[in-house]
Amino acid sequence: MRTTYLEPIVTEEDRMIQQLVRDFVEKEIMPVRQQIDDDKEHVIVRGILQGLTSLGLQRAIIPPKYGGMGVSRMVPFCLIYEELARGDSGIAIAAGCTSWCWQPAVVAGNEAILQRYAPRFCGGELQMGCFAITEPEGGCDIENPDLHGRTISTTAKLDGDEWVINGAKRFPSNAGVAQLYCVVCTTDPNLGDEGTALIYVPSPTEGLSFGRFENKAGMEGDRNCDIYFDNVRVPKDHRAAGPGMDAALFRVALTGGRTGTAAYAVGNAQATFEKVLDFTKNRVVAGKPIREHSICAGILADIAIGIETARAYFMNIAYMCDHPETYGLPNSDFMLSRASIAKVYACDMAVMVTNRAMELMGSYGYMKEYDVEKYWRDCKVLQLVEGGAQLGRLDIMRDYYV
């Protein structure tokens, strides 16, 4: 992929990391990407995630003081996740959600969480994190800033020096397989943002249990299931920060999550583009390759335009996240709006790209051995996560309404 035009944003070190991950994807994911959906026990997936652990991705976000790498910029993470999603976006999400889980504790500088759990994540053995947000009752309401946490039904009550958590979560990535959960709770829904609490729960913990793994249309590289909290007790210092601050950290996570999902979507689209370029080069119709016909070249041009503009935009937002002194904090309406633009646009683009690629490939497009149908299924899932396409649009407009 020729992406050197992003040099003002991307450093030479970022390029080296990107190339390292690209080489890993070519060697470890591309040869088995057709097998991932059938890997019900996640033997292949865990092997790939263990390989990424060996590369250092698992400990990238954790400060060096605790054995991590201290990577705090969004730009390199977005480059990494686009490359991983080019191989398999489910695996990209499984890897990315571990960093996402750690983000509030790292940003808050929570010594209790970092001292207790970071060394384990900085070792050589695969560990996974989960950011548990969505609930069975209200769905994406929890991610709606206008509701200020008042619809959160998972409760956390102080009992002496311990939080007692009760409730349930639905669909979180890495559910049932993670060793550490960042759980969005409320101490009192009437308090709004002041009651929103991000509380860390290790697994196993008494009272923490899980439902069956979901049977999905795509994204099988990522595990999802219900999580149940039945009087789960964790120490008081397992709250990320405190009243008001946790709500701000949650909005930071939403901004970062939507920017990262845009990278996943572009990775899907890029992989599809590479497949359809190769197909239309070698498939001959009416005496010449498909891509030499003007109508087909026009479709390929639309695909290229979509990918290039979506990549340029989400990288711009990643850069803005890395420079709050210029663009404001990531928890602002402005930054959440721009990150939502990146996510909505990139996901809509990826759905368009896979649809148009199938049109160019005809029946070959939905044959599994040609891979495009996999990206077609996966990118539709990406379009629907993190509140779906419509909440994202509402979040976009909130900043413009002010």
C-alpha positions, 0 to 999 in steps of 0.5 A, spaced: 500 500 500 502 506 498 501 511 503 507 515 504 503 521 503 501 521 510 508 523 512 507 529 515 502 525 520 506 519 520 513 518 523 519 514 521 518 510 527 510 509 526 512 506 519 517 501 522 511 499 526 506 499 521 511 494 516 512 490 522 505 488 523 504 488 515 509 483 515 506 479 521 499 479 517 502 477 511 505 471 514 500 469 520 493 471 518 492 471 510 494 464 509 488 462 514 483 467 514 478 463 510 479 458 516 477 463 522 470 463 521 470 455 523 475 456 528 470 455 534 475 453 539 479 459 537 485 455 536 488 459 530 485 466 533 489 465 540 495 463 536 495 469 532 494 473 538 499 470 542 504 472 536 501 479 537 503 479 544 510 477 542 511 483 538 509 487 544 502 489 542 499 487 548 503 491 553 504 497 548 499 502 552 502 500 559 507 505 561 514 503 561 514 504 569 510 497 569 514 494 563 510 497 558 512 501 552 508 507 553 505 508 546 500 514 548 499 516 540 493 514 536 496 515 530 501 508 531 495 504 533 490 506 527 496 504 523 496 497 527 489 496 527 488 498 519 493 493 518 490 487 522 483 488 519 486 487 512 487 480 515 481 479 519 477 485 523 475 480 528 482 479 530 484 486 530 478 488 535 480 483 539 487 485 540 485 493 540 480 492 545 485 490 550 488 497 549 481 500 550 480 496 556 486 499 559 486 506 557 482 509 562 486 506 568 492 509 564 490 516 562 487 516 570 494 514 572 491 509 577 496 506 581 492 500 584 490 498 577 497 498 574 501 495 579 496 490 580 495 488 573 500 491 568 505 486 570 501 480 568 499 484 561 507 486 560 509 478 560 510 474 554 503 470 555 497 472 552 492 476 556 486 480 554 482 486 556 474 487 555 471 494 555 464 492 558 459 497 556 452 495 552 446 492 556 440 488 554 435 493 556 438 500 553 443 497 548 447 503 545 443 508 550 449 508 555 454 511 549 449 517 548 452 523 551 445 526 552 443 521 557 449 522 561 449 515 564 442 515 567 440 509 563 446 505 566 442 499 569 449 495 572 450 498 579 456 499 583 455 500 591 460 501 596 460 497 602 466 499 606 472 498 602 469 494 596 464 496 590 459 491 590 457 490 582 450 487 580 447 487 573 449 485 566 452 486 559 451 484 552 455 483 546 462 486 549 468 484 545 473 479 549 467 477 553 468 470 557 475 470 555 478 476 558 482 476 564 480 484 566 474 487 565 473 495 565 465 495 567 461 501 565 457 502 572 452 507 575 453 509 583 446 512 582 443 514 575 440 520 578 447 523 579 448 523 571 455 523 569 457 524 577 454 517 578 458 514 572 463 509 574 468 505 570 470 499 575 475 494 573 474 487 575 479 481 574 477 474 572 475 470 575 472 473 581 466 470 585 459 472 582 462 474 575 459 469 570 458 469 562 453 466 557 454 462 551 458 465 545 454 469 540 453 466 533 454 471 528 454 473 521 462 475 521 467 477 526 468 471 528 475 472 530 472 476 536 468 473 542 462 476 544 457 473 550 453 476 556 456 478 562 453 477 569 455 481 575 452 477 581 454 481 588 461 482 584 466 485 589 472 488 588 476 493 592 474 501 592 481 503 588 479 499 582 474 505 580 478 508 574 478 515 577 472 518 581 465 522 580 465 526 574 472 524 571 470 517 569 464 520 565 470 524 561 474 518 561 468 514 558 467 519 552 475 519 551 474 512 550 468 513 545 472 518 541 478 513 541 474 507 539 470 510 533 477 513 530 479 505 531 473 502 528 474 507 522 481 504 521 478 497 522 473 499 516 479 501 512 483 495 513 477 491 510 476 495 504 483 495 503 483 488 503 477 487 498 480 492 493 486 488 493 482 482 491 478 485 486 484 489 483 487 482 482 481 479 479 479 484 474 486 484 472 486 476 470 478 475 468 477 477 461 471 479 458 469 481 451 477 480 449 480 484 455 481 484 462 474 487 466 478 493 469 480 495 462 472 496 461 470 503 462 464 502 466 468 497 471 474 502 471 469 507 474 467 502 479 474 501 481 475 508 482 469 509 486 472 504 491 479 507 491 476 514 492 472 511 498 478 508 501 483 514 500 478 519 503 476 515 509 484 513 511 486 520 510 480 523 514 481 518 520 488 519 520 487 526 521 482 525 527 488 520 530 493 526 529 488 531 532 487 526 538 494 526 539 494 534 539 489 536 544 493 543 546 491 545 539 484 541 538 481 540 545 480 534 549 478 528 546 472 528 551 469 534 547 463 534 543 467 537 537 472 531 538 467 526 539 463 529 533 469 528 528 471 521 530 464 519 529 464 522 522 470 518 521 467 511 523 460 513 520 464 514 513 469 509 513 464 503 515 459 506 510 465 506 505 467 499 507 460 496 506 459 500 499 466 497 497 465 490 498 458 490 495 461 493 489 467 488 489 462 483 489 458 486 483 465 486 479 466 479 481 459 476 479 458 469 483 466 469 484 464 474 489 460 470 494 465 464 494 469 463 500 475 462 497 475 469 494 475 472 501 471 478 499 464 475 502 468 475 508 470 482 508 462 483 506 460 480 512 465 483 517 464 490 515 457 490 516 458 488 523 463 494 524 457 499 521 453 496 527 457 496 533 459 502 538 452 505 537 450 503 530 450 508 524 444 512 527 447 514 534 454 516 530 450 521 526 446 524 532 453 525 535 456 528 529 450 533 529 451 535 536 457 539 535 454 543 530 447 544 533 451 548 539 
